[in-house]
Amino acid sequence: MTSSAMNPTRLRENLYGVLDEVLSTGTPVSIERKGRLLTLSVQPSGSRVACLVAHPGSFTGDPEALVSIDWSTEWKPGL
């Protein structure tokens, strides 16, 4: 609707219009509620899995490459 934040009453008056505008333009809408801002925006389309970030320290390569790794320099018997 506008670049400034709208209040919940204005959102309620035209909820479906606001939703359709956000979907068609991709422009987020801010709603001010109890002194805080909420943002209504479009989530990027595509796979939810594609949006995930790898956990630090996790392996993200080809699992078949693990078979041929030489671990002899890392092996410390007795630990």
C-alpha positions in Angstrom: 0.0 0.0 0.0 2.5 2.7 1.2 6.1 2.8 2.1 5.3 3.7 5.7 4.0 1.3 8.3 0.2 0.7 8.5 -1.7 0.0 11.6 -3.6 -3.3 12.2 -7.0 -1.6 11.6 -6.0 -0.5 8.1 -4.6 -3.9 7.4 -7.8 -5.6 8.5 -9.9 -3.2 6.3 -8.2 -4.5 3.2 -6.3 -7.7 4.2 -6.7 -9.5 0.9 -5.8 -6.5 -1.1 -2.6 -6.0 0.9 -1.8 -9.7 0.6 -2.3 -9.6 -3.2 -0.2 -6.5 -3.5 2.7 -8.0 -1.6 2.5 -11.2 -3.8 2.3 -9.3 -7.1 5.0 -6.6 -6.4 7.2 -8.5 -3.9 7.4 -5.3 -1.9 7.2 -6.0 1.9 4.6 -4.2 4.0 5.2 -3.1 7.5 2.5 -3.2 10.2 3.0 -1.3 13.5 1.6 -3.1 16.5 2.3 -2.1 20.1 5.2 0.0 19.2 6.9 -2.7 17.2 7.1 -3.4 13.5 6.1 -6.6 11.8 6.9 -7.2 8.1 4.7 -9.1 5.7 6.9 -10.3 2.8 7.1 -13.0 0.1 9.2 -16.0 1.0 11.6 -16.9 -1.9 10.1 -19.7 -3.9 11.9 -23.0 -4.4 12.8 -25.9 -2.2 12.8 -25.3 1.5 15.8 -27.6 1.6 17.7 -25.3 -0.8 17.3 -22.5 1.7 19.0 -24.4 4.5 22.5 -23.5 5.6 25.0 -26.2 6.4 25.9 -26.6 10.1 29.4 -25.4 10.8 31.8 -28.3 10.6 29.5 -30.5 8.5 30.5 -32.2 5.4 29.0 -30.7 2.2 31.0 -32.5 -0.5 30.6 -35.7 -2.4 30.3 -38.6 0.0 32.1 -40.9 -2.4 35.2 -38.7 -2.0 35.4 -39.9 1.6 36.3 -43.4 0.5 39.6 -42.5 -1.0 40.9 -40.1 1.8 44.2 -41.1 3.4 43.6 -40.8 7.1 47.0 -42.3 8.1 48.5 -39.0 9.1 45.5 -38.2 11.3 45.3 -41.5 13.0 46.6 -41.5 16.6 46.3 -44.9 18.2 45.7 -44.9 21.9 43.7 -41.7 22.2 
